[in-house]
Amino acid sequence: MAKTPAERQREYMDRKKERMTNASLTLSGVFKTPFFETLPKDYDHDSAFADNFEFMGMETPAFKDDRGPEGHTNYSPEVAGAQFADNPRSLGRAEIMVTALIEAAQDLAWYVSDYKRKEIKARMAEIEASDLSEPEVKKAALKEAARLNKMLDQLDKQVRHTFPQWKVTG
């Protein structure tokens, strides 16, 4: 008898979960030195990492011990334990931090882009509503409209940044 799509999906997810579990078990003996011990002594005040947090007006995250993400989150211990089970210790905290910073940057970029798009469209509406009876005013308005349309075209594009790979599986 043929399997339903739901059964296929469930089996696929079970296989994927099993592969991830097996991969995390095979990595447990690989990373023996605690991550926080390998960081340069001045990473938190004299590095590009620290400079970027300082530029944003935020405190640089400290890696002073081998506690994992659950030791540094506002989530309840039950939620944190389940959320961060695959990423224990300071290495897991760093991995989660990379992912969280990327996702936060993507979300903030969307807010900024949306704001700019709305403001540009508002300026275009002002141009359309203005009196364009004089040739010089009309010429300047058309030039400004073309510039604003170019900005909108730029906002329609995606930006790509490359990072070193930080996630590994067994």
N, C-alpha and C positions, 0 to 999 in steps of 0.2 A: 504494500500500500504506500502511496506517495506521501511524503511529509508535507505538512503545511508550511507556509513561509515563517510562521511564528516558531514552529519547532526547529526549522533550519537556523533561524536567528538565535534561538536559545542555545542550540548546540555549538554554534560559532562562538557565542559569548563565553560559553563554558570552556571551549578549547583555548580561547584567548586568555582567559583568567588563569587557566592551568599553565600556559606558557609563561605568563608573567610571574606566577608563583615559583615555577622552576627556575626562571632566570634570576629572580631575587635570591633564591637559595644558592645558586652557583656563584653569585657575586659576594656572598657573605665572607668568604675566606680571602678575597682579593684585596679589599681595601682595609688593611689592618691598622695603619697609622691614622689616628684621628685627624680629620681634615683641618680642624682649627689649629693644630700644631704645625701644619705645613705652611700656613700663611706667613708672609713677611711681617716682622715685628711692627713695622710702620704702616701697614696696609690701611689702618683705620684713620690715619691723619695725613699721610703723605703718599697718596696714590690717586689714579684717575677715578677709582671706585669711590674713595672718600671725597674727592673734589666735586664729583657730580652730586652727591648727597648734600654737601655743603652749599653748592650753587642753588639747589632746590630749597635750602633752608631747613633741611632735615638732618637728624642725627644719623651718623653712619652706623649701620648695624654692627654690633660687636660679636665676635666669635671668640669668647674667652674660655669656653668649656665645650664639652662634647654633647651637650644637651641638644636634642632634636627640635624640630619645629614646635612640638607640643609644649615645650618649655618656654616658648616665646610668643604664644598666640593668646588672643582674648577668647578663643573658643573654649567651651567647656571641656574638661579632660576626656569625657566619653566621645565627644565629636572629634576632638583633636586626635585622639588615639586611633580612631577608625580612619580619619582623613589622611593621616600621616604614617600609617602602618608600614608602607613600603619604603619609607624614607627616614629611617631612624638616625639619630646622632647629628652632628654638625654638618656632615656631608649632605645628608638629606635636607637639612634646613637650607643649605646653600642652593641645592637643586630646586627646591620649591620656591626659593626667593627669585631665582632667575626666571622661572615660569611666571610667577606672580608679577614681577616687574614688567615683563613683556606684555602680559594681559592688561596691566594697569596703563601702560603706555598706549596700547591699542585703544582702550576705552577713552582715555583723555584725548587722544588724537581725533577720535570720532566727535567728541564734544566740541573741540576747537574747530574742526572742519564744518560741523553743522552750524555753529555760531557764525563763522565767516560766510557761509553760503547764504544764510538768512540776511545778514547785513548787506551783502553784495546785491541780493535781489531787492532789498529795500531801496538801495541807491538807484538801481535800474528803474524801479517804479517811480521814484522821484523824477528821474530824467523823462520818463514817458508822460508824467503829469505836468511837466513844465511847459512854458510857452516857448515854442521853437519857431516862431514866425520870422525872426531875424536870421539871416544866413550865417553870420559868425557864431551866434549862439547855437544854431542847429549843428554847425560843423564841430564845435567843441563838444556838444552833447553826444554826437555820433562817435567821436573819437573816444570819449569817456565810456560809452556803452561798449565799444569794441574792447577796451581795456578790461572792463568788468567781466565781459564774456570770456576773455582769455583767462581771467582768474578762476571763473567757474570751471573752465576746462581743466585747469591745473588741479582743482579740488576733486575732480572726477577720477583722477589717476591714483593708483596704489603706490606706496613706497615700499621698497624692499631693503632690509638690512641683513647682513650676514653675521652669524655668531659661530664661535667654535662649538662643536658638538659637546654637550655636557651630559647626555643621557646614554647609558650603555645597558645592554642586556647580555645575558650569558649565552 
